[in-house]
Amino acid sequence: MARENPLWGAQRIRGELLKLGFQISAESVRRYMHEARRRPPSQTWRTFLNNHSPEIWACDFFTVPTLFFSTLYVFFFIDHGRRRLVHFNVTAHPTADWVWRQLIEATPWGEQPRFLIRDRDACFGSQFIARARALGIEVVLTPFRCPQANAIAERMVGTFRQQCLDHV
């Protein structure tokens, strides 16, 4: 009934069931309505990544402590299809202005991706999204506190830390 009549609520369906002679509580109807209305997503995250890997880049930040106890921020872009580092830069004070300039520097000859996966860091700002859209890039946000959604970039961070920064 819930699938055939999507505008009906639990009370309405309960009333119809009572007319048919079935004694059931509204709470039971709500529980089964919720299960009946669940639809599988059109495309899973893994399927999206597999289907579009040649045209996906990911970006992320990581920190590097220095000898004098200050912190440097490394920002990079990585190509999902070939798993190659496209661009990186280092700063002591990342701002939204600086971050979108990195996007421009990473795509100097029109070699931009179709999709760019990024986390919800405040450093990106609205200018970053506007510039990405102007370049024809669709920005895909990872879920809140879900670094495994950007696993290739996170693996690159691990590689940097293990192979390049293990002496710091």
N, C-alpha and C positions, 0 to 999 in steps of 0.2 A: 504494500500500500504506500509506503514512504517513497519508493522509487517512482511509482506511477503518479503520485500526487505530491510533488515536492513542496507545495505551499501548505500542506496540512501539518499541523503540530501534533504533539504527543496526545493531547487531550482529544483532539478530533479523531485521531486513529483509534484511541481507546473507546470512544463513543461508538464508532462503527463496529468495533469488535464486540462491544456489549450488545449491539443490535443483532449480531450473528450468534449470540449466546455464549461468548467466551468471556470468562471473568479474569481480568488481568489488570495489574496496577499500572498507573501512568509511568512510574519509574522504570518498569520492565519495558514498556513501549519505547521510552527515551533511549534506553540502553541498546535495544535492537535497531532503532532508527539510526543511531549514530553509526553502527556497524554497516547498515544497509547503504548509507549515503557516502561512505568512504570510497573513494575512487583511487586507483593506483596513479601515481604521477605519470605524466605523459612521457617523461624521459628521466632516467636516474642520473645522478651526478657522474657515475662511472661511465655510463653510455655517452653522456655529453662530452666528457674528456676524450674518450676513444674516437668518437665521430669527428671531433674538431681539433684534434691534437696538432696538426700542422699549422693551424691558424690561431693558436692560443699562446699568449705570453702570460707570465706571472711576474709580480713585483712584490718586494718585501724589504723590510728594514732589519738590520741586526746591529748590535752594539759591540764595540771593541774598547776595552779598558786600556788606557795608556800608562806609560811608566810613571807619569806625574799625577795619577789618580783622576784624570779627566776622562770623559767618554766621547768616543767618536761614533758617528752613526753611518753605517754603510747601507746604501740603497742600490738595488740592482733589479734588472729585468732578465728573465730567463725564457728561452723559447721551449715550449713543451714538446714540440715535434722532434727536434734534434737535441734537446737538452743542452743547449749551448748558452753561454752567458752572452747576452746581447749588449748590455751596458751596465756600468756601475759607477758610482761616485761616492765620495766620503765628505762629510761635513761635521762640524762640532755642534751646529745649531740648525736642525732641519725645520724648514717652514713650508707652508703650503705653496708659496711662490717658488721656492727652490725645487720642490718636488715636481711641479708641472713643467718646470724648465728641463728637468731630467727626461721627462717624457718627450719633449721636443728634441733634445739632443740624441735620444735613443732612436728616433725615426727621421734622420736627416734626408734620406733619399726616397721617401715614400714607402719604406719597407715596414709598414705598420701591420700589426696583427688584426684579425677580425674581433677577437675577444681578449680582454685583459683581466686576469683574476687578481684581486687584491683583497686585503683584509680591511677592517673597519677602523683603521688608525686615523686619528684626528688630523694628522699631518697632511693628508691628501686634500682635504677641503673641497669646496664646490668648484673652484677654478680647474682643478684636475679633471673632474668629470666633464666639465664644459669643453676643455681643450681636447680631451679624448674623443668626445662626440664630434667635435669639429674635424678631427682627423679621420673619422669614420670607424672609430673603435668603440665597441660595446663593453662597458665596464661591468664585470660580474663580481659581486661582493660575496665573500665567504660568510657562512653563518657565524653568529656571535660566539666567540671563544671556541672556535673549531679549526685549529691550525692544520689538521689532517685534510681539510678540503683544499688546501694549497700545498699539498705534500711535496711536489717537485721543488718548489721554492724553499720549503722548510728543509728538505734534504740537502739543497745547495748550501743553506746556512750551516748545517752540520758538517758538510765537507769543508767549508771555509774554516770553521773552528778547529776541526781535527787536523787538517793538512797545512793550513797557512798560519793559524794563530795559536797553535799549541805551545809555543814558546813564550807567549805574552802572559 
